[in-house]
Amino acid sequence: MRLSHSTPLRHYCAALALLISGIVVGAFGMHVWQRAQGPGFPPPGDFKVRIWEHFERELKLTPEQVVLIRPDFEEAWEQGDAIRRTVEPQMKALFAQAMERVRVHLTPEQLVLLEEFDRRMEERRNRHDGPPPPMFELPPPAK
């Protein structure tokens, strides 16, 4: 007796092959997306260096321009950092108040999920940000 091409086994194998190919394509897509997104926000000091390097490279600054422009960049960065430090406690208080209002509308299960979410975010902030570091000098420009 000859088996038909539409046997259930053949259908299951086709479905399994489709599932596996979807997993492989999805995993590859996630890998590409993560590489395109980068590692997230760097620590504040590294962020400053990356912004300066990007600025210098994109504008194709000459060494003479770097000497003239870098002090202005440093001064603006320090002033911006001072503003951020002044406003940061107000922002934290604002979000804490908002979260208290949100909690009223959550179920006990969602409150547990929110606590877990808050814990993960705090770990991430501490790992990447931590307390603001002291300002430091940028490395001298490449000659």
C-alpha positions as CSV (number, residue, x, y, z in Angstrom):
1,M,0.0,0.0,0.0
2,R,1.4,3.4,-1.0
3,L,1.2,6.3,1.5
4,S,-0.4,9.5,0.4
5,H,1.7,12.7,0.2
6,S,-0.7,14.2,2.7
7,T,-0.1,11.9,5.6
8,P,-0.3,13.5,9.1
9,L,3.4,12.7,9.7
10,R,4.4,14.8,6.6
11,H,2.2,17.7,7.9
12,Y,3.8,17.5,11.3
13,C,7.3,17.5,9.8
14,A,6.4,20.5,7.7
15,A,5.0,22.4,10.7
16,L,8.1,21.5,12.7
17,A,10.4,22.7,9.9
18,L,8.5,26.0,9.7
19,L,8.7,26.5,13.5
20,I,12.4,25.9,13.6
21,S,13.0,28.2,10.6
22,G,11.0,30.9,12.4
23,I,13.0,30.5,15.6
24,V,16.3,30.7,13.6
25,V,15.2,33.8,11.6
26,G,13.8,35.4,14.8
27,A,17.1,34.8,16.7
28,F,19.1,36.2,13.9
29,G,16.9,39.2,13.6
30,M,17.2,39.8,17.4
31,H,20.9,39.6,17.1
32,V,21.0,42.1,14.3
33,W,18.6,44.5,16.1
34,Q,20.6,44.3,19.4
35,R,23.9,45.1,17.5
36,A,22.1,48.0,15.8
37,Q,20.8,49.4,19.0
38,G,24.1,49.3,20.8
39,P,24.7,48.4,24.4
40,G,22.4,51.2,25.8
41,F,23.5,54.3,27.6
42,P,27.1,54.3,28.6
43,P,28.2,55.7,32.0
44,P,28.1,59.5,32.0
45,G,31.9,59.9,31.6
46,D,32.0,57.6,28.6
47,F,29.0,59.3,27.1
48,K,30.9,62.6,27.2
49,V,33.9,61.1,25.5
50,R,31.7,59.5,22.8
51,I,29.9,62.7,22.1
52,W,33.1,64.7,21.8
53,E,34.7,62.0,19.5
54,H,31.5,62.0,17.3
55,F,31.5,65.8,17.2
56,E,35.2,66.0,16.3
57,R,34.9,63.3,13.6
58,E,31.6,64.5,12.0
59,L,32.8,68.1,11.7
60,K,36.3,67.0,10.7
61,L,37.8,69.4,13.1
62,T,41.4,70.5,12.6
63,P,43.8,70.3,15.6
64,E,43.7,74.1,15.8
65,Q,39.9,74.0,15.9
66,V,40.0,71.3,18.6
67,V,42.2,73.6,20.8
68,L,39.7,76.4,20.3
69,I,36.4,74.5,20.6
70,R,37.2,71.9,23.3
71,P,37.2,74.4,26.2
72,D,33.7,75.6,25.2
73,F,32.5,72.0,25.0
74,E,34.0,71.2,28.4
75,E,32.4,74.3,30.0
76,A,29.0,73.5,28.5
77,W,29.2,69.9,29.7
78,E,30.1,71.0,33.2
79,Q,27.2,73.5,33.2
80,G,24.8,70.9,31.9
81,D,25.9,68.4,34.5
82,A,25.3,71.0,37.2
83,I,21.8,71.6,35.9
84,R,21.1,67.9,35.8
85,R,22.2,67.4,39.4
86,T,20.0,70.3,40.5
87,V,16.9,69.0,38.7
88,E,17.5,65.2,39.3
89,P,15.9,65.2,42.8
90,Q,12.8,66.9,41.5
91,M,12.5,64.4,38.6
92,K,12.9,61.5,40.9
93,A,10.2,62.9,43.2
94,L,7.9,63.6,40.3
95,F,8.2,60.0,39.0
96,A,7.8,58.5,42.5
97,Q,4.5,60.5,43.0
98,A,3.3,59.3,39.6
99,M,4.1,55.7,40.4
100,E,2.2,55.9,43.7
101,R,-0.9,57.1,41.7
102,V,-0.4,54.2,39.2
103,R,-0.1,51.6,42.0
104,V,-3.7,52.3,43.1
105,H,-4.9,50.9,39.8
106,L,-2.9,47.7,39.8
107,T,-3.9,44.2,40.9
108,P,-1.8,42.5,43.6
109,E,-0.2,40.4,40.9
110,Q,0.7,43.5,38.9
111,L,2.2,45.1,42.0
112,V,4.5,42.1,42.3
113,L,5.5,42.5,38.7
114,L,6.0,46.3,39.2
115,E,8.3,45.6,42.1
116,E,10.3,43.2,40.0
117,F,10.5,45.7,37.2
118,D,11.7,48.5,39.6
119,R,14.4,46.1,41.0
120,R,15.7,45.3,37.5
121,M,15.7,49.0,36.5
122,E,17.5,50.0,39.7
123,E,20.2,47.3,39.0
124,R,20.5,48.6,35.5
125,R,20.9,52.2,36.6
126,N,23.5,51.2,39.2
127,R,25.4,49.1,36.7
128,H,25.5,51.8,34.0
129,D,25.1,55.0,35.7
130,G,25.6,55.0,39.5
131,P,26.2,58.3,41.1
132,P,27.5,61.0,38.8
133,P,31.3,60.7,38.5
134,P,33.6,63.7,38.9
135,M,34.2,65.5,35.7
136,F,37.5,64.5,34.1
137,E,39.7,65.6,31.3
138,L,39.2,64.2,27.8
139,P,42.2,62.5,26.3
140,P,44.3,64.8,24.0
141,P,43.2,64.7,20.4
142,A,45.0,62.3,18.1
143,K,47.6,64.0,16.0
